[in-house]
Amino acid sequence: MQATLDDMTRYASALLSRGAGIVRPDTFAAMLAPAWCAHPRLGHMGLAFFCERRFGHASSFGHNGGVAGGWNTHLSVYPDLDLAVLVHLNCALARFDRLVSEILAAVLGLAPALPEAPLDPRLAASACGVWEAPPGKLTNARIATSTGRMRVDLEGGELRLTARRGPWKAGVRLVPADPGDPGLFAIADGDPDPVLIWFSRDARGEATGLCVPRFAALVRA
């Protein structure tokens, strides 16, 4: 689907009014209800909407789009602020998400709020290794086309994540992001709104899965 920025502002206005006069309130609520959620801090998937908290403060829903070599687009709607942000770029950037974060930081006037947290040694040791998409073509398409397999290593007392492709290919530091949840980490790659990832754990506190926003949960290779 292709649309102009003017058309998309009309669409965003309709979303801010929760589809009034177009769809029933319960239908609109169903569009935003969690259809899949690995961890509340990572956001959830509604029906074709990514629902998340930006900069740890502002709740939003929306979606990105793009064509390789052509353009990138972004739509996020902030009902509590009565605000929608749209970005149309007539070229394709490898780190379009970084540009969007910088624009949102300027528009929303928000700063990341990630408390310092210690690295849990049991979690750190068990998180090391290679993580990949679970078996099945329907569960790994987004992973296969963006990052591929990911490897976690313990270096100098810190966890480091390296992806087969994409923005984390050169490796990024993982910073503990919540003193109350040892499995939650922020990717320290300079993004104004760091991506959060989460390691699920068993009863012993050892990592059993790796969850990344908008991905299915990765399993140990």
DRENLUMKOL-571140 format. One line per 5 residues: number of its first residue (from 1); their letters; for each residue x, y, z of N, C-alpha, C. Coordinates in nm, 2 decimals, always signed. Atoms other than C-alpha are relative to their C-alpha. Example, Ala and Ser with C-alpha at 12.3 -4.5 7.8 and 13.67 -1.06 7.14 Angstrom:
# residues 2
1 = AS = +0.09:-0.12:+0.00:+1.23:-0.45:+0.78:+0.09:+0.12:+0.00 | -0.09:-0.11:+0.00:+1.37:-0.11:+0.71:-0.08:+0.11:+0.08
This chain:
# residues 221
1 = MQATL = +0.09:-0.12:+0.00:+0.00:+0.00:+0.00:+0.09:+0.12:+0.00 | -0.07:-0.13:+0.00:+0.12:+0.35:-0.08:-0.09:+0.11:+0.04 | +0.09:-0.12:-0.05:-0.01:+0.68:+0.07:+0.09:+0.12:+0.01 | -0.07:-0.13:-0.02:+0.09:+1.04:+0.09:+0.00:+0.04:+0.15 | -0.01:-0.04:-0.14:+0.18:+1.21:+0.41:-0.13:+0.07:+0.04
6 = DDMTR = +0.13:-0.06:-0.03:-0.15:+1.41:+0.39:-0.10:-0.10:+0.03 | +0.10:+0.11:-0.02:-0.35:+1.09:+0.36:+0.03:-0.06:+0.14 | -0.03:+0.07:-0.13:-0.16:+0.94:+0.66:-0.04:+0.09:+0.12 | +0.05:-0.08:-0.11:-0.24:+1.24:+0.88:-0.15:-0.01:+0.02 | +0.15:+0.02:-0.01:-0.61:+1.18:+0.81:-0.02:-0.14:+0.07
11 = YASAL = +0.01:+0.13:-0.07:-0.56:+0.82:+0.91:+0.04:+0.01:+0.15 | -0.04:-0.02:-0.13:-0.37:+0.92:+1.22:-0.10:+0.07:+0.09 | +0.11:-0.07:-0.07:-0.65:+1.16:+1.32:-0.11:-0.10:+0.03 | +0.11:+0.10:-0.03:-0.90:+0.87:+1.29:+0.05:-0.10:+0.11 | -0.05:+0.09:-0.11:-0.67:+0.65:+1.51:-0.01:+0.07:+0.14
16 = LSRGA = +0.01:-0.08:-0.12:-0.66:+0.93:+1.77:-0.14:+0.01:+0.06 | +0.14:-0.01:-0.04:-1.04:+0.94:+1.78:-0.05:-0.15:+0.02 | +0.03:+0.14:-0.02:-1.03:+0.56:+1.82:-0.10:-0.05:-0.10 | +0.08:+0.04:+0.11:-1.20:+0.51:+1.49:-0.15:+0.03:+0.01 | +0.13:-0.04:-0.02:-1.51:+0.69:+1.60:-0.08:+0.02:-0.14
21 = GIVRP = +0.08:-0.01:+0.12:-1.78:+0.66:+1.33:+0.04:-0.09:-0.11 | -0.05:+0.09:+0.10:-1.58:+0.40:+1.14:-0.01:-0.14:+0.05 | +0.01:+0.13:-0.07:-1.55:+0.10:+1.38:-0.05:+0.01:+0.14 | +0.05:-0.01:-0.13:-1.71:+0.01:+1.70:+0.11:+0.01:+0.11 | -0.10:-0.01:-0.11:-1.53:+0.09:+2.03:+0.07:-0.14:+0.04
26 = DTFAA = -0.05:+0.13:-0.04:-1.49:-0.28:+2.11:+0.09:-0.06:-0.11 | -0.08:+0.04:+0.11:-1.35:-0.35:+1.77:+0.14:+0.07:+0.00 | -0.12:-0.07:-0.01:-1.09:-0.08:+1.81:+0.08:-0.05:+0.11 | -0.07:+0.06:-0.11:-1.00:-0.21:+2.15:+0.07:-0.13:-0.03 | -0.05:+0.13:+0.04:-0.95:-0.55:+2.00:+0.13:+0.01:-0.08
31 = MLAPA = -0.12:-0.03:+0.09:-0.70:-0.40:+1.75:+0.13:+0.02:+0.09 | -0.11:-0.03:-0.09:-0.48:-0.29:+2.04:+0.03:-0.10:+0.11 | -0.02:+0.10:-0.11:-0.52:-0.58:+2.28:+0.11:-0.09:-0.03 | -0.11:+0.08:+0.02:-0.22:-0.80:+2.33:-0.04:-0.13:-0.07 | +0.02:+0.13:+0.07:-0.22:-1.08:+2.07:+0.13:-0.09:+0.03
36 = WCAHP = -0.12:+0.07:-0.04:+0.14:-1.17:+2.17:+0.08:+0.09:+0.08 | -0.08:-0.09:-0.09:+0.36:-1.04:+2.45:+0.09:-0.09:+0.08 | -0.10:+0.08:-0.07:+0.69:-1.19:+2.57:+0.03:+0.06:+0.14 | -0.03:-0.07:-0.13:+0.74:-0.93:+2.85:-0.06:+0.14:-0.01 | +0.06:-0.13:+0.00:+0.55:-0.61:+2.94:+0.09:+0.11:-0.04
41 = RLGHM = -0.09:-0.11:+0.03:+0.86:-0.39:+2.91:+0.04:+0.00:-0.15 | -0.03:+0.01:+0.14:+0.91:-0.51:+2.55:-0.12:+0.04:-0.09 | +0.12:-0.03:+0.08:+0.56:-0.41:+2.44:-0.07:-0.12:-0.05 | +0.07:+0.12:+0.05:+0.32:-0.63:+2.26:-0.05:+0.03:-0.14 | +0.06:-0.01:+0.14:+0.16:-0.70:+1.92:-0.15:+0.00:+0.02
46 = GLAFF = +0.15:+0.00:+0.02:-0.20:-0.60:+1.86:-0.03:-0.06:-0.14 | +0.03:+0.05:+0.13:-0.37:-0.67:+1.53:+0.06:+0.10:-0.10 | -0.07:-0.08:+0.09:-0.11:-0.52:+1.29:+0.06:+0.13:+0.06 | -0.06:-0.12:-0.07:+0.00:-0.26:+1.56:+0.10:-0.05:+0.10 | -0.09:+0.01:-0.11:+0.31:-0.25:+1.77:-0.04:+0.09:+0.11
51 = CERRF = +0.04:-0.08:-0.11:+0.21:-0.13:+2.11:+0.11:+0.00:+0.10 | -0.12:+0.00:-0.09:+0.50:-0.01:+2.33:+0.00:+0.14:+0.07 | -0.03:-0.13:-0.07:+0.63:+0.26:+2.56:+0.13:+0.05:-0.05 | -0.12:-0.06:+0.04:+0.88:+0.50:+2.42:+0.07:+0.08:+0.11 | -0.08:-0.07:-0.10:+1.16:+0.63:+2.64:-0.05:-0.03:+0.14
56 = GHASS = +0.04:+0.05:-0.13:+1.00:+0.44:+2.92:-0.12:+0.08:+0.06 | +0.10:-0.09:-0.05:+0.72:+0.70:+2.95:-0.13:+0.00:-0.09 | +0.11:-0.02:+0.09:+0.49:+0.75:+2.65:-0.05:-0.12:-0.06 | +0.06:+0.12:+0.06:+0.25:+0.47:+2.55:-0.04:+0.04:-0.14 | +0.03:-0.02:+0.14:+0.21:+0.44:+2.18:-0.05:-0.13:-0.07
61 = FGHNG = +0.03:+0.11:+0.09:+0.08:+0.22:+1.90:+0.03:+0.05:-0.14 | -0.02:-0.04:+0.14:+0.17:+0.22:+1.53:+0.07:-0.11:-0.08 | -0.07:+0.10:+0.09:+0.38:+0.05:+1.26:+0.09:+0.08:-0.09 | -0.10:-0.06:+0.10:+0.68:+0.12:+1.03:-0.03:-0.07:-0.13 | +0.01:+0.06:+0.13:+0.71:+0.04:+0.67:+0.12:+0.04:-0.09
66 = GVAGG = -0.11:-0.04:+0.09:+0.95:+0.06:+0.38:+0.02:-0.09:-0.11 | -0.04:+0.08:+0.11:+1.09:-0.07:+0.06:+0.15:+0.01:-0.01 | -0.14:-0.01:+0.01:+1.46:-0.16:+0.03:+0.04:+0.08:-0.12 | -0.04:-0.09:+0.10:+1.63:+0.11:-0.17:-0.09:+0.11:-0.04 | +0.10:-0.10:+0.04:+1.32:+0.32:-0.19:-0.04:+0.10:+0.11
71 = WNTHL = +0.04:-0.09:-0.11:+1.17:+0.47:+0.13:-0.02:-0.07:+0.13 | +0.03:+0.05:-0.13:+1.12:+0.43:+0.50:-0.12:+0.09:+0.05 | +0.11:-0.07:-0.06:+0.80:+0.53:+0.69:-0.01:-0.04:+0.15 | +0.03:+0.03:-0.14:+0.70:+0.55:+1.06:-0.13:+0.07:+0.03 | +0.13:-0.06:-0.06:+0.36:+0.61:+1.23:+0.00:-0.05:+0.15
76 = SVYPD = +0.03:+0.04:-0.14:+0.32:+0.62:+1.61:-0.10:+0.10:+0.05 | +0.11:-0.08:-0.05:+0.01:+0.74:+1.79:+0.01:-0.01:+0.15 | -0.01:-0.02:-0.15:+0.02:+0.87:+2.15:-0.14:+0.05:+0.05 | +0.14:-0.04:-0.04:-0.35:+0.87:+2.27:+0.00:+0.10:+0.12 | +0.00:-0.08:-0.13:-0.26:+1.02:+2.62:+0.05:+0.14:-0.03
81 = LDLAV = -0.06:-0.13:+0.03:-0.08:+1.31:+2.45:-0.08:+0.07:-0.11 | +0.08:-0.04:+0.11:-0.34:+1.35:+2.17:+0.09:+0.04:-0.12 | -0.11:-0.03:+0.10:-0.04:+1.33:+1.93:+0.03:-0.12:-0.08 | -0.05:+0.10:+0.09:+0.07:+1.13:+1.63:+0.12:+0.05:-0.07 | -0.12:-0.03:+0.07:+0.41:+1.13:+1.47:+0.01:-0.08:-0.12
86 = LVHLN = -0.02:+0.07:+0.13:+0.46:+1.05:+1.11:+0.13:+0.04:-0.06 | -0.12:-0.03:+0.06:+0.79:+1.02:+0.93:+0.00:-0.07:-0.14 | -0.01:+0.06:+0.13:+0.82:+0.97:+0.55:+0.14:+0.04:-0.06 | -0.13:-0.03:+0.05:+1.17:+0.94:+0.41:+0.02:-0.06:-0.14 | -0.01:+0.05:+0.14:+1.23:+0.92:+0.03:+0.13:-0.07:-0.03
91 = CALAR = -0.11:+0.09:+0.02:+1.53:+0.69:+0.08:+0.00:-0.10:+0.11 | +0.00:+0.10:-0.10:+1.61:+0.38:+0.27:+0.13:+0.01:+0.09 | -0.11:-0.01:-0.09:+1.83:+0.40:+0.58:+0.02:-0.13:+0.07 | -0.02:+0.12:-0.08:+1.99:+0.10:+0.75:-0.04:+0.02:+0.14 | +0.04:-0.02:-0.14:+1.93:+0.26:+1.09:-0.11:+0.11:+0.00
96 = FDRLV = +0.11:-0.09:+0.00:+1.60:+0.44:+1.02:-0.06:+0.01:+0.14 | +0.05:+0.00:-0.13:+1.50:+0.34:+1.37:+0.07:+0.10:+0.09 | -0.08:-0.10:-0.07:+1.78:+0.55:+1.51:-0.05:+0.14:-0.03 | +0.05:-0.13:+0.04:+1.66:+0.85:+1.32:-0.14:+0.03:+0.06 | +0.13:-0.01:-0.06:+1.30:+0.79:+1.44:+0.01:+0.03:+0.15
101 = SEILA = -0.02:-0.02:-0.14:+1.42:+0.78:+1.80:+0.05:+0.14:+0.03 | -0.05:-0.13:-0.02:+1.60:+1.11:+1.76:-0.11:+0.10:-0.02 | +0.11:-0.08:+0.03:+1.29:+1.27:+1.61:-0.10:+0.00:+0.12 | +0.09:+0.02:-0.11:+1.07:+1.13:+1.89:+0.05:+0.07:+0.12 | -0.06:-0.07:-0.12:+1.31:+1.26:+2.16:-0.02:+0.15:-0.01
106 = AVLGL = +0.02:-0.15:+0.02:+1.28:+1.61:+2.01:-0.15:+0.04:+0.01 | +0.15:-0.03:+0.00:+0.90:+1.59:+1.97:-0.06:-0.02:+0.14 | +0.06:+0.03:-0.13:+0.82:+1.43:+2.30:+0.07:+0.06:+0.12 | -0.08:-0.07:-0.11:+1.09:+1.60:+2.51:+0.02:-0.10:+0.11 | -0.02:+0.10:-0.10:+1.15:+1.27:+2.69:+0.15:-0.05:+0.00
111 = APALP = -0.13:+0.06:+0.00:+1.48:+1.11:+2.80:-0.01:-0.14:+0.06 | +0.00:+0.14:-0.04:+1.56:+0.74:+2.86:+0.00:+0.00:+0.16 | +0.00:+0.01:-0.15:+1.49:+0.63:+3.22:+0.03:-0.14:+0.03 | -0.05:+0.13:-0.03:+1.70:+0.32:+3.27:+0.08:+0.00:+0.13 | -0.08:+0.00:-0.12:+1.81:+0.26:+3.63:+0.12:-0.09:-0.01
116 = EAPLD = -0.12:+0.09:+0.00:+2.15:+0.11:+3.70:-0.04:-0.13:+0.08 | +0.03:+0.13:-0.06:+2.13:-0.26:+3.79:+0.12:-0.08:-0.01 | -0.12:+0.09:+0.00:+2.39:-0.52:+3.88:-0.02:-0.12:-0.10 | +0.01:+0.12:+0.09:+2.47:-0.81:+3.64:-0.01:-0.13:+0.09 | +0.02:+0.13:-0.07:+2.34:-1.14:+3.78:+0.09:-0.10:-0.05
121 = PRLAA = -0.10:+0.09:+0.05:+2.63:-1.39:+3.76:-0.06:-0.13:-0.06 | +0.06:+0.13:+0.05:+2.41:-1.70:+3.72:-0.07:+0.02:-0.14 | +0.07:-0.03:+0.13:+2.20:-1.53:+3.44:+0.11:+0.02:-0.10 | -0.11:-0.03:+0.10:+2.52:-1.40:+3.27:+0.06:-0.12:-0.05 | -0.07:+0.12:+0.04:+2.69:-1.74:+3.26:-0.09:-0.08:-0.09
126 = SACGV = +0.09:+0.09:+0.08:+2.38:-1.92:+3.13:-0.05:+0.06:-0.13 | +0.05:-0.07:+0.12:+2.29:-1.65:+2.87:+0.10:-0.02:-0.12 | -0.10:+0.01:+0.10:+2.61:-1.71:+2.68:-0.03:-0.12:-0.10 | +0.03:+0.10:+0.10:+2.58:-1.91:+2.36:-0.07:+0.06:-0.12 | +0.07:-0.04:+0.12:+2.40:-1.89:+2.03:-0.15:-0.02:+0.01
131 = WEAPP = +0.14:+0.00:-0.01:+2.03:-1.81:+2.01:-0.06:+0.01:-0.14 | +0.06:+0.00:+0.13:+1.81:-1.87:+1.70:-0.15:-0.01:+0.00 | +0.15:+0.01:+0.01:+1.45:-1.87:+1.58:-0.04:-0.15:+0.02 | +0.05:+0.14:-0.01:+1.24:-2.17:+1.68:-0.03:-0.06:-0.13 | +0.03:+0.06:+0.13:+1.17:-2.42:+1.41:-0.14:+0.04:-0.06
136 = GKLTN = +0.13:-0.03:+0.07:+0.90:-2.34:+1.15:+0.01:+0.13:-0.07 | +0.00:-0.12:+0.08:+0.87:-2.09:+0.87:-0.08:+0.12:+0.05 | +0.09:-0.10:-0.04:+0.59:-1.90:+1.03:+0.05:+0.07:+0.12 | -0.04:-0.07:-0.12:+0.78:-1.81:+1.34:+0.14:+0.07:-0.01 | -0.14:-0.06:+0.01:+1.12:-1.70:+1.21:+0.02:+0.10:-0.12
141 = ARIAT = -0.02:-0.08:+0.12:+1.05:-1.48:+0.90:+0.06:+0.13:+0.04 | -0.06:-0.13:-0.04:+1.12:-1.15:+1.08:+0.14:-0.01:+0.05 | -0.14:+0.02:-0.06:+1.43:-1.28:+1.26:+0.09:-0.03:-0.12 | -0.09:+0.04:+0.11:+1.57:-1.44:+0.94:+0.03:+0.12:-0.09 | -0.02:-0.11:+0.09:+1.53:-1.11:+0.74:+0.06:+0.12:+0.07
146 = STGRM = -0.06:-0.12:-0.07:+1.67:-0.87:+1.01:+0.13:-0.03:+0.07 | -0.12:+0.02:-0.08:+1.92:-1.01:+1.25:+0.06:-0.14:-0.02 | -0.05:+0.14:+0.00:+1.95:-1.39:+1.20:+0.03:-0.05:+0.14 | -0.04:+0.05:-0.13:+2.11:-1.59:+1.47:+0.07:+0.11:+0.08 | -0.07:-0.09:-0.08:+2.25:-1.40:+1.77:+0.08:-0.08:+0.10
151 = RVDLE = -0.09:+0.07:-0.09:+2.54:-1.49:+1.99:+0.03:+0.10:+0.12 | -0.02:-0.08:-0.12:+2.59:-1.37:+2.35:+0.13:-0.05:+0.07 | -0.12:+0.03:-0.06:+2.93:-1.36:+2.51:+0.02:+0.08:+0.13 | -0.03:-0.07:-0.12:+3.06:-1.26:+2.85:+0.15:+0.05:-0.01 | -0.13:-0.06:+0.02:+3.36:-1.02:+2.81:+0.02:+0.11:+0.10
156 = GGELR = -0.04:-0.10:-0.10:+3.53:-0.82:+3.08:-0.11:+0.03:+0.10 | +0.10:-0.02:-0.10:+3.24:-0.87:+3.32:-0.13:+0.06:-0.06 | +0.12:-0.05:+0.06:+2.98:-0.76:+3.07:-0.05:-0.09:-0.11 | +0.06:+0.09:+0.11:+2.74:-0.94:+2.83:+0.01:+0.08:-0.13 | -0.01:-0.06:+0.13:+2.79:-0.87:+2.46:-0.08:-0.08:-0.10
161 = LTARR = +0.09:+0.07:+0.10:+2.54:-0.96:+2.18:+0.05:+0.04:-0.14 | -0.04:-0.02:+0.14:+2.64:-1.01:+1.82:-0.09:-0.07:-0.09 | +0.10:+0.06:+0.09:+2.39:-1.07:+1.54:+0.07:-0.04:-0.13 | -0.06:+0.04:+0.13:+2.46:-1.24:+1.21:-0.01:+0.11:-0.11 | +0.02:-0.11:+0.09:+2.33:-0.94:+1.02:-0.07:+0.12:+0.07
166 = GPWKA = +0.07:-0.11:-0.05:+2.17:-0.60:+1.08:+0.08:+0.09:+0.09 | -0.07:-0.10:-0.07:+2.26:-0.32:+1.32:+0.08:-0.05:+0.11 | -0.08:+0.05:-0.11:+2.40:-0.54:+1.59:+0.11:-0.10:-0.05 | -0.10:+0.09:+0.06:+2.64:-0.73:+1.35:+0.14:+0.02:+0.06 | -0.14:-0.03:-0.05:+2.95:-0.56:+1.49:+0.01:-0.03:+0.15
171 = GVRLV = +0.00:+0.03:-0.15:+2.84:-0.65:+1.85:-0.04:+0.13:+0.08 | +0.05:-0.11:-0.09:+2.67:-0.44:+2.12:+0.01:-0.05:+0.14 | +0.01:+0.03:-0.15:+2.69:-0.42:+2.50:-0.14:-0.02:+0.04 | +0.13:+0.02:-0.06:+2.40:-0.55:+2.70:+0.01:+0.06:+0.15 | -0.01:-0.07:-0.13:+2.34:-0.33:+3.01:-0.12:-0.04:+0.08
176 = PADPG = +0.11:+0.04:-0.09:+2.12:-0.46:+3.30:-0.09:+0.12:+0.02 | +0.09:-0.11:+0.01:+1.81:-0.24:+3.29:-0.10:+0.01:+0.11 | +0.10:+0.00:-0.11:+1.60:-0.33:+3.60:+0.06:-0.08:+0.11 | -0.05:+0.07:-0.11:+1.73:-0.42:+3.94:-0.09:-0.11:+0.06 | +0.10:+0.10:-0.04:+1.41:-0.62:+4.00:-0.02:-0.11:-0.09
181 = DPGLF = +0.02:+0.11:+0.10:+1.44:-0.83:+3.69:+0.13:-0.02:-0.07 | -0.14:+0.02:+0.05:+1.79:-0.97:+3.62:+0.00:-0.04:-0.15 | +0.00:+0.04:+0.14:+1.68:-1.09:+3.27:-0.02:+0.11:-0.10 | +0.03:-0.11:+0.09:+1.60:-0.74:+3.13:+0.13:+0.08:-0.02 | -0.12:-0.07:+0.04:+1.88:-0.57:+2.94:-0.04:+0.11:-0.11
186 = AIADG = +0.00:-0.10:+0.10:+1.92:-0.25:+2.73:+0.12:-0.02:-0.09 | -0.11:+0.01:+0.10:+2.12:-0.26:+2.41:+0.07:+0.14:-0.01 | -0.08:-0.13:-0.01:+2.39:+0.01:+2.45:+0.07:+0.02:-0.14 | -0.06:-0.03:+0.13:+2.44:+0.12:+2.09:-0.01:+0.14:-0.04 | +0.01:-0.14:+0.03:+2.39:+0.49:+2.12:-0.14:+0.05:-0.04
191 = DPDPV = +0.13:-0.05:+0.03:+2.02:+0.50:+2.04:-0.06:+0.08:+0.11 | +0.06:-0.08:-0.10:+1.83:+0.77:+2.23:-0.10:-0.08:+0.09 | +0.10:+0.09:-0.07:+1.57:+0.51:+2.32:+0.04:-0.14:-0.01 | -0.06:+0.13:+0.02:+1.76:+0.19:+2.38:-0.10:-0.12:-0.01 | +0.09:+0.12:+0.02:+1.60:-0.14:+2.26:+0.02:-0.08:+0.13
196 = LIWFS = -0.01:+0.09:-0.12:+1.52:-0.37:+2.56:-0.01:-0.14:-0.05 | +0.01:+0.15:+0.03:+1.57:-0.75:+2.54:-0.02:-0.06:+0.13 | +0.03:+0.07:-0.13:+1.47:-1.01:+2.80:+0.04:-0.14:-0.02 | -0.03:+0.14:-0.01:+1.61:-1.35:+2.89:-0.10:-0.06:+0.10 | +0.09:+0.08:-0.09:+1.34:-1.58:+3.03:+0.09:-0.09:+0.08
201 = RDARG = -0.09:+0.07:-0.09:+1.47:-1.78:+3.32:-0.08:-0.12:+0.06 | +0.07:+0.11:-0.07:+1.39:-2.11:+3.49:+0.01:+0.02:+0.15 | +0.01:-0.02:-0.14:+1.35:-2.17:+3.86:+0.14:+0.02:+0.07 | -0.14:-0.02:-0.05:+1.73:-2.17:+3.91:+0.06:+0.13:-0.04 | -0.05:-0.13:+0.04:+1.76:-1.83:+3.75:+0.09:+0.00:-0.12
206 = EATGL = -0.08:+0.01:+0.12:+1.93:-1.96:+3.44:-0.08:+0.03:-0.13 | +0.06:-0.04:+0.12:+1.85:-1.83:+3.09:-0.06:-0.12:-0.08 | +0.06:+0.11:+0.08:+1.60:-2.04:+2.89:-0.04:+0.05:-0.14 | +0.04:-0.06:+0.13:+1.51:-1.80:+2.60:+0.04:+0.14:-0.01 | -0.03:-0.14:+0.03:+1.59:-1.47:+2.44:-0.11:+0.07:-0.07
211 = CVPRF = +0.11:-0.07:+0.07:+1.31:-1.23:+2.36:+0.04:+0.14:-0.04 | -0.03:-0.13:+0.06:+1.35:-0.92:+2.14:-0.13:+0.06:-0.05 | +0.12:-0.06:+0.04:+1.08:-0.67:+2.07:-0.03:-0.03:-0.15 | +0.05:+0.02:+0.13:+0.87:-0.76:+1.76:+0.05:-0.14:-0.06 | -0.04:+0.13:+0.04:+1.03:-1.11:+1.74:-0.07:-0.10:+0.08
216 = AALVR = +0.04:+0.12:-0.08:+0.92:-1.45:+1.84:+0.12:-0.02:+0.10 | -0.10:+0.03:-0.10:+1.12:-1.58:+2.14:+0.11:-0.09:-0.07 | -0.11:+0.08:+0.06:+1.46:-1.72:+2.03:+0.03:-0.11:+0.10 | -0.03:+0.12:-0.08:+1.57:-2.06:+2.16:+0.15:-0.03:-0.02 | -0.14:+0.03:+0.01:+1.92:-2.20:+2.22:+0.03:-0.09:-0.12
221 = A = -0.04:+0.08:+0.12:+2.09:-2.33:+1.91:+0.06:-0.14:+0.04
